[in-house]
Amino acid sequence: MEIKFTHHQSAHCENGVVSNLMKHHGFQISEPMVFGIGSGLLFCYIPFLMVNHAPAITYRAMPGFIFKRFAKRVGIKIKREKFKNVKNAKQRLDDNLKNNNPVGLQVGVYNLMYFPDEYRFHFNAHNLVVYGKNNDTYLISDPVMEHVTTLTDKQLEDVRFAKGAFAPKGHMYYPTFIPKEMPLEKAIIKGIKHTCRDMLAPVPIVGVKGIRMVARLIRKWPKKKGAKVANHYLGQIVRMQEEIGTGGGGFRYIYAAFLQEASVILNNPKLHTLSKEMTHIGDLWRDFALDASRIYKNRSGKTDGYNNIAAQLDHIANKEEVFFKTLKKAIK
């Protein structure tokens, strides 16, 4: 059984899954619009959550939040299911496929056999679409891949029930109701306001303040943690930024594209100008990642190098603070 499902490659998995599911159901919406309405942009340093033996840093909303917020703001109803039993999870997936209903899944990356080895590590918040099944092989539309692919019954079971942080527990989701018309204008404004609140939050580990906290920590790591641990922690920042999902720089580019689309829909040229500024901020994040990678790949524990990239983060934080304050005023 194979559902007529059109695969579109995207920059980020959750946005891509939502956009592709919406297009399948007849509603043409871009990946950036999903991301913006769903308030996907974020920065959060999570010292109490260790991933690959280093503190977690996220540049996006928690897994599932983008689709949840997007759906609520445009009037879509979605069904989510998690399972304790592998057999039940498989049966529910197969039932949906028999009913011609493609399904989004949250999965672990480590056992995704079609991923290159360097991208297969313990991260359980990846998203993909299953759109069919031939014998014991499932048909997969993974939006970060150029073409559709497949997983065997056992391979899909392994990624659906991966262990560790954010364990997916067979998590599957799909829309059950899509209105004929969606209030995009109101949804866009709500999405922007939410993102501004997050990035300007008076919380030390979130948003602009979170970026500044990480900058302070980077300056301390070489002496406090030693070169080996400091380099590992720095590598974690870059990996979370550039390899997991789309990361800091890439998410800024997606948000810039969202603002460009939103400026047309809202007839607000200020958003077009801010789109260009966000693209520049994305470039600054990419420069930071490149300079940071040079430090940890050379295994250097020199204080000057760490101070320099910390200064880059402080500069980014200042830029983002001004940006989100200006964006907040632009939609009043």
C-alpha positions as CSV (number, residue, x, y, z in Angstrom):
1,M,0.0,0.0,0.0
2,E,1.3,3.4,-1.0
3,I,-0.3,6.7,-0.5
4,K,0.1,9.4,-3.2
5,F,2.3,11.6,-1.2
6,T,4.6,14.3,-2.6
7,H,8.0,14.6,-0.9
8,H,9.5,18.1,-0.5
9,Q,12.9,18.6,0.9
10,S,13.2,21.1,3.7
11,A,15.8,22.6,6.0
12,H,14.4,21.3,9.3
13,C,12.5,18.1,10.0
14,E,9.5,19.2,12.1
15,N,8.7,22.2,9.9
16,G,9.1,20.0,6.8
17,V,6.9,17.3,8.1
18,V,4.1,19.8,9.0
19,S,4.5,21.6,5.7
20,N,4.4,18.4,3.7
21,L,1.4,17.0,5.6
22,M,-0.5,20.3,5.0
23,K,0.3,20.2,1.3
24,H,-0.9,16.6,1.1
25,H,-4.2,17.8,2.6
26,G,-4.5,20.6,0.0
27,F,-3.2,23.6,2.0
28,Q,-0.1,25.1,0.5
29,I,2.1,26.5,3.2
30,S,5.8,26.9,3.3
31,E,8.3,25.6,5.9
32,P,9.2,29.1,7.1
33,M,5.5,30.0,7.6
34,V,5.0,26.9,9.7
35,F,8.1,27.7,11.7
36,G,7.1,31.4,12.3
37,I,3.5,30.8,13.1
38,G,4.6,27.9,15.4
39,S,7.0,30.1,17.2
40,G,9.9,27.7,16.6
41,L,12.8,30.1,17.1
42,L,14.3,29.9,20.6
43,F,17.6,29.8,22.5
44,C,17.8,27.8,25.8
45,Y,20.7,26.5,27.8
46,I,19.7,23.5,29.8
47,P,22.5,22.6,32.3
48,F,20.5,19.9,34.0
49,L,20.0,17.9,30.8
50,M,23.1,16.2,29.6
51,V,23.2,15.1,25.9
52,N,26.4,13.2,24.8
53,H,28.0,14.0,28.2
54,A,27.6,17.8,27.8
55,P,24.9,20.3,28.8
56,A,22.1,20.6,26.2
57,I,21.5,23.8,24.2
58,T,18.5,24.2,22.0
59,Y,17.9,26.8,19.3
60,R,14.3,25.8,18.7
61,A,11.1,25.1,20.6
62,M,10.7,21.7,22.3
63,P,9.8,18.8,19.9
64,G,6.2,18.9,18.9
65,F,5.6,22.5,20.1
66,I,5.9,23.9,16.6
67,F,3.1,21.8,15.1
68,K,1.0,22.2,18.3
69,R,1.2,26.0,18.2
70,F,0.8,26.2,14.4
71,A,-2.3,23.9,14.5
72,K,-4.0,25.9,17.3
73,R,-3.4,29.3,15.6
74,V,-4.7,28.3,12.2
75,G,-7.6,26.1,13.5
76,I,-6.3,22.6,12.7
77,K,-7.0,19.6,15.0
78,I,-4.3,17.0,15.4
79,K,-4.2,13.6,17.0
80,R,-1.1,12.5,18.9
81,E,-0.4,9.0,20.2
82,K,2.4,7.4,22.3
83,F,2.6,3.7,23.1
84,K,4.1,1.4,25.7
85,N,3.6,-1.6,23.5
86,V,5.5,-2.0,20.2
87,K,2.9,-4.2,18.7
88,N,0.1,-1.6,19.3
89,A,2.3,1.2,17.9
90,K,2.8,-0.8,14.7
91,Q,-0.9,-1.7,14.4
92,R,-2.0,1.9,14.8
93,L,0.5,3.0,12.1
94,D,-0.6,0.3,9.7
95,D,-4.3,1.1,10.3
96,N,-3.6,4.8,9.3
97,L,-1.7,3.7,6.2
98,K,-4.6,1.4,5.2
99,N,-6.9,4.4,5.6
100,N,-4.8,6.4,3.2
101,N,-3.5,8.7,6.0
102,P,0.2,9.6,6.0
103,V,1.6,9.9,9.5
104,G,4.2,12.0,11.2
105,L,6.6,10.2,13.6
106,Q,9.1,11.4,16.2
107,V,12.1,9.1,16.1
108,G,15.7,8.6,17.3
109,V,18.5,9.4,14.9
110,Y,21.1,6.8,16.0
111,N,19.5,3.9,14.2
112,L,18.4,5.7,11.0
113,M,20.3,3.6,8.6
114,Y,19.9,6.0,5.7
115,F,21.7,8.8,7.6
116,P,25.5,9.2,7.1
117,D,27.4,7.8,10.0
118,E,28.6,11.2,11.2
119,Y,25.0,12.3,11.7
120,R,23.9,9.2,13.6
121,F,24.1,9.9,17.3
122,H,21.8,9.7,20.3
123,F,19.2,12.4,19.5
124,N,15.5,11.4,19.8
125,A,13.7,14.5,18.4
126,H,13.8,13.8,14.7
127,N,10.7,13.9,12.6
128,L,9.6,12.1,9.4
129,V,6.5,10.9,7.5
130,V,5.5,7.3,6.8
131,Y,3.4,7.2,3.6
132,G,3.2,3.5,2.8
133,K,4.3,0.0,3.3
134,N,5.4,-2.8,1.0
135,N,5.6,-6.2,2.7
136,D,7.9,-5.5,5.7
137,T,9.3,-2.3,4.4
138,Y,7.9,1.2,5.2
139,L,8.1,4.1,2.8
140,I,9.7,7.1,4.4
141,S,9.5,10.8,3.5
142,D,12.3,12.3,5.6
143,P,12.1,16.1,4.8
144,V,15.8,16.7,5.4
145,M,16.7,14.1,2.7
146,E,16.7,14.9,-1.0
147,H,14.7,11.8,-2.0
148,V,12.2,9.4,-0.3
149,T,13.7,6.3,1.3
150,T,12.7,3.2,3.2
151,L,13.1,1.4,6.6
152,T,12.4,-2.2,7.4
153,D,9.8,-3.1,10.0
154,K,12.6,-3.8,12.6
155,Q,14.5,-0.6,11.7
156,L,11.4,1.6,12.1
157,E,10.7,-0.1,15.4
158,D,14.2,0.7,16.7
159,V,14.0,4.4,15.9
160,R,10.4,4.7,17.2
161,F,11.4,3.2,20.5
162,A,14.8,4.7,20.9
163,K,16.0,5.1,24.6
164,G,17.3,8.2,26.3
165,A,16.4,11.9,26.6
166,F,13.2,12.7,24.7
167,A,12.5,9.0,24.1
168,P,9.8,9.0,21.4
169,K,7.8,6.0,22.8
170,G,6.3,5.3,19.3
171,H,5.1,8.9,19.1
172,M,2.9,9.4,16.0
173,Y,0.7,12.4,14.9
174,Y,-1.5,13.6,12.1
175,P,-4.2,16.2,11.3
176,T,-7.8,15.1,11.8
177,F,-9.4,18.4,10.8
178,I,-8.3,21.2,8.5
179,P,-10.5,24.2,8.0
180,K,-11.3,25.5,4.5
181,E,-9.8,28.9,5.4
182,M,-7.0,29.7,7.9
183,P,-6.6,33.0,9.6
184,L,-3.0,33.5,8.6
185,E,-2.8,37.2,9.5
186,K,-3.8,36.7,13.1
187,A,-1.7,33.5,13.3
188,I,1.4,35.3,12.1
189,I,1.0,38.1,14.7
190,K,0.5,35.6,17.5
191,G,3.5,33.6,16.4
192,I,5.7,36.7,16.3
193,K,4.6,38.0,19.7
194,H,5.3,34.6,21.3
195,T,8.8,34.4,19.8
196,C,9.6,38.0,21.0
197,R,8.4,37.0,24.5
198,D,10.6,33.9,24.5
199,M,13.7,35.7,23.2
200,L,13.3,38.6,25.6
201,A,12.3,36.5,28.6
202,P,13.7,37.6,32.0
203,V,15.0,34.1,32.6
204,P,18.8,33.6,32.8
205,I,18.9,30.4,30.6
206,V,16.4,31.5,27.9
207,G,16.6,33.8,24.9
208,V,19.1,36.7,24.8
209,K,19.9,36.2,28.5
210,G,20.7,32.6,27.8
211,I,23.1,33.5,25.0
212,R,24.9,35.8,27.4
213,M,25.1,33.1,30.1
214,V,26.7,30.7,27.7
215,A,29.2,33.4,26.7
216,R,30.2,33.8,30.4
217,L,30.5,30.0,30.8
218,I,32.7,29.7,27.7
219,R,35.2,32.1,29.3
220,K,35.4,29.9,32.4
221,W,35.5,26.4,30.9
222,P,39.3,26.2,30.1
223,K,40.4,26.8,33.7
224,K,37.4,25.4,35.5
225,K,36.9,22.2,33.3
226,G,40.3,21.7,31.7
227,A,41.1,21.7,28.0
228,K,39.5,18.2,27.2
229,V,36.1,18.9,28.8
230,A,36.1,22.5,27.6
231,N,36.7,21.4,24.0
232,H,34.0,18.7,24.3
233,Y,31.5,21.3,25.7
234,L,32.3,23.7,22.9
235,G,31.9,20.9,20.3
236,Q,28.5,20.2,21.8
237,I,27.4,23.9,21.2
238,V,28.5,23.7,17.6
239,R,26.9,20.3,17.0
240,M,23.6,21.4,18.6
241,Q,23.8,24.6,16.4
242,E,24.8,23.2,13.1
243,E,24.1,19.5,12.9
244,I,21.0,18.7,15.1
245,G,18.0,19.9,13.1
246,T,19.1,23.1,11.6
247,G,20.6,24.9,14.5
248,G,21.2,28.5,15.4
249,G,22.3,30.0,12.1
250,G,20.0,27.9,9.9
251,F,16.9,28.7,12.1
252,R,17.7,32.4,11.8
253,Y,17.6,32.1,8.0
254,I,14.3,30.2,8.1
255,Y,12.9,33.0,10.4
256,A,14.2,35.6,8.0
257,A,12.3,33.9,5.2
258,F,9.2,33.8,7.4
259,L,9.3,37.5,8.0
260,Q,9.7,38.1,4.3
261,E,6.5,36.2,3.6
262,A,4.8,37.8,6.5
263,S,5.6,41.3,5.3
264,V,3.6,40.6,2.1
265,I,0.6,38.9,3.9
266,L,0.4,41.7,6.6
267,N,1.4,44.5,4.1
268,N,4.1,45.5,6.6
269,P,7.4,46.6,5.0
270,K,9.1,46.9,8.4
271,L,9.1,43.1,8.5
272,H,10.9,42.9,5.1
273,T,13.6,45.2,6.5
274,L,13.9,43.0,9.7
275,S,14.1,39.9,7.5
276,K,17.4,41.3,6.1
277,E,18.7,42.0,9.6
278,M,17.9,38.5,10.8
279,T,19.8,37.1,7.8
280,H,22.8,39.1,9.0
281,I,22.4,37.7,12.5
282,G,22.3,34.2,11.0
283,D,25.6,34.9,9.3
284,L,27.1,35.9,12.7
285,W,26.0,32.6,14.2
286,R,27.7,30.7,11.4
287,D,30.9,32.7,11.9
288,F,30.8,31.8,15.6
289,A,30.4,28.1,14.8
290,L,33.3,28.2,12.4
291,D,35.6,29.9,14.8
292,A,34.5,27.7,17.7
293,S,35.1,24.5,15.6
294,R,38.6,25.6,14.9
295,I,39.3,25.8,18.6
296,Y,38.0,22.4,19.6
297,K,39.3,20.6,16.6
298,N,42.8,21.9,17.4
299,R,42.3,20.7,21.0
300,S,43.4,24.1,22.2
301,G,42.7,25.2,25.8
302,K,44.1,28.7,25.3
303,T,42.1,31.3,27.1
304,D,42.3,33.9,24.3
305,G,40.5,31.7,21.8
306,Y,37.6,31.1,24.2
307,N,37.4,34.8,25.2
308,N,37.2,35.7,21.5
309,I,34.3,33.4,20.7
310,A,32.6,34.4,23.9
311,A,32.8,38.0,22.7
312,Q,31.2,37.0,19.5
313,L,28.3,35.5,21.4
314,D,27.9,38.7,23.4
315,H,27.7,40.6,20.2
316,I,25.1,38.3,18.8
317,A,23.1,38.6,22.0
318,N,23.2,42.4,21.7
319,K,22.1,42.2,18.1
320,E,19.2,39.8,18.9
321,E,18.0,42.0,21.8
322,V,17.7,45.0,19.6
323,F,16.1,42.9,16.8
324,F,13.4,41.4,18.9
325,K,12.5,44.7,20.6
326,T,12.2,46.3,17.2
327,L,10.1,43.3,15.9
328,K,7.8,43.6,18.8
329,K,7.1,47.2,18.0
330,A,6.7,46.5,14.3
331,I,3.6,44.4,14.7
332,K,1.7,46.6,17.2
